Amino acid sequence: RYRQHHTTMSCMNAKQQKNSFSCDKCHHLPTTEWGALSTHQLSTLSGNKTVINRKAGEAIFSQGQSCQGMFCIVNGTIGIQKQDQAANTTLLRIIDDGATIGHDAFFGTRIHDNTATCLTDVQLCFIPEKPLDGLLNRQPQLMTAFARRLASDLQHADQAQEKTIHLQVRARLACFLLSLRDRHGEVDDHGNLLISLPMSRRDIASSIGTRPESLSRAIRNLHDT
């Protein structure tokens, strides 16, 4: 079972704070690429980052926009989307707190080829490119950590493509829901797994490579099973 939540675009400006907390105190640090930095380098990172608060529906960066640095997600969930020439939007992946986004553009052309949209209210830390370049030059382990991340991203993209080719819509939907279980799921008093989806049905359909009407049939099939 799932609960579906829709987001709306907020017209409020993002609230920004400079250095509201130290990077070496972040509870996400051990599981991130930034864990490769020394205490002194983390202090440098803290001194150059900006904390940003965004509302659900707001974009962090947009497709075609110049990449000015990277973003670490402190709290919240972000959807990475891509639009084709016919203005069709595909939800490529869902990113939760503890992850860094914008790294693909930063290490590539420095132009974002996708859009990062807040699926929930989000708090992020923005690290601009100049101090980032300095840290990467002084700490090869940080570059190695991001190289592993880029390789992992490519592997997950290959796996997603394989599922789209070989699995039926119902199986792809089941895989998608299971991927959200740990971060967005809870068990009710009757032992049912409830997954709160911070996105529209159209987004879900695009994420698993199908049409909304096919998704609706797959949902009914799962419910009747």
N, C-alpha and C positions, 0 to 999 in steps of 0.2 A: 504494500500500500504506500501511497505517497500523498503528501500535501504540497500543493503548488502555490508559490507566491509570485506575484507580479511586482515589478519595480517601476517606479515613475521617475522621470527626469526632474531633478531639483534645480531651481534657478539660483540657489544660494551660492555664493562664492566659497571656495574651499578655505577653511581656516588653517593657517600655517603657524608653526611655532619653531623657533630655532633652539635646537639642543635641549629638548625637554627631558631627555633621559639618556644615560650613557649606554653605548653599544655593548660594552663588556658586561653590563647587567641584564641584557636582553635574554629572556629564557629560551628564545629560538636559536641563539648563537651556536650551540654545539651541533645542531643539525643543518647548519647553513654553510655556504662557501666561505663566509666571513670568519668562520672558526679557524681558518688558516693564518689569521693575522695575530701579531704579538699584542701585548697589552698597550704598548706605546702606539702601535699602528691603529688599534681600535680607538684610542684616544683621539688620534688624528681624524679618524672616520667620524667620531662623535662631533668633533669640532666643525665639521664641514657639512653635516647632514641637516635637512630640514624636515620636521614632522608635519605631515599633511593629513587633514581629515576631509573625507569626501562622502557625499550622500549616495544612496543607491540610485543607479541610473546615470550617474555622472561618469565621464570618460577620464581616465588617467592620462592616456596619450591616444592619438588617432593615427590611422593608417595614412602614410604619406608625410607625416610630421617628422621634423628633424629630431634625432635622439640627442638629448642633452645630458643623459646620465642613466642611472638605474634606480629602481624602486624596491624597497623591502616591505613586504606586507606584515604589519604588526598585528592587526586584527581585521577580520572580514574575508569576503570571498569576491574574486574578480573573474570575469569571463573574458577570454581572448577570442576575438572575432575577426573575420576577414570578409571583405566585400568584393564581389567580382564586378566586371564591367557592366553587367546588367542590373547592378545594385542589389543582388541577392546576398544576404549576410549568412555566414556559416559560423556557428560556435565551435571553435577548434578545441578548446580545453577549458577546464575550470581550475583556478589557482586559489589555494587557501592560504591562511596566515602562516608565516614562517618562510615563505618562498620569495625569491627575487624575480622581478620581471623587467623587461627592457634589455636584458643581456644579449639576446640574439641580434638586435639592431646595433647595440654598442660594439660588439665584436665583428659585426658585418659592415654594412654600408653607412651606418649611423643614420639611417632613415627607417622609421617603423613601417613594416609591411603588414601590420595588423593593428587592431584597436583594442585597448584594455578598458573594459567597462565595469564599474562596481555593480555587483549583483546584490550586495548588502551594503550597509554603511561600512566604511573602510577607514582604517588609519594606516598610513604608510610613512616610511622614511625615504626621502629623496637624497641621493648622493650624486652631485654634479660631476661632469666628465673630467675636469682638470685634476681634482684630488684623486679621482679614481685612477686616472692614467699614472699618477705618481705612485700610488700604492701598488698597482700592477707591475710597474717597473722595479720597485724595491722588493717585492715579495713574490717570487716565482711560484710558490705554493698556491697563492690565490689564483693565478692564471691557470694552474693545473686543475684546481677545484672547479673552475668555470668550464674548462675543457671537458671535464667529466660530465658536468651538467648538460652541456650542449650535446654530447654524445648520447646521454640518457634521453634527452628530448627527441632526438632523431630516432632512437630505438622505439620510443612510445608512439611516435608518428607512424612508423612502419607497422607496428602492431595494430594500430587503429585502422590503417588501410587494409590490412589482412582481414580483420573482422568484417569490414564493410564488404569485401569481396566474397568471403566464404560463409558468413553467418546470415541467417534469416533475420528479419526485422525484430521479431520477438526475442531472439537470442541476443541481438545487439542491445536492445532495451534492457534486458536483464543484466548484461555486463555493465551497462552504464549505471544502473541503479546500485549495483553492488560496489562500484567504484566510489560511490558517494556515501556508502554505509557508515564508515568510521567517522567522518567529519560531520555528516548531516543526518545521521540516523539515530533513532531511539526506539526502545521496546516498550509497548504499552502494557497495561495491566493484564491483558489477555495473551501476551507473548507475541503479538504481531509487531513486525519491524515497520516503523513509520519513517519515511525519508522526506525531509522538508527540502523542496527544490526551489532555490531562489532564482527562478527563470521561467520564461513562458514556454508553452507547449511547442511553439514554433522553433524556439531555440533548441529544445531537446531533440526535435525531429532533425534539425540541421546538424546537430552534433553526432547523431548516429547514422547520418547519410540517408534519410528517408523523407517522405512527404508527411505533413501533419495528419492527413486522413489515414495514412498507413500506420502512423504512430497511434492514433486513436483505436484502430483495430487491434494493434498489438497490446495496448493497455487493457482492452476488454478481454482479450484472450488470456492475459496473465491473471486478471481478476477472476475469471471463470475457472482457472486451473485448480 
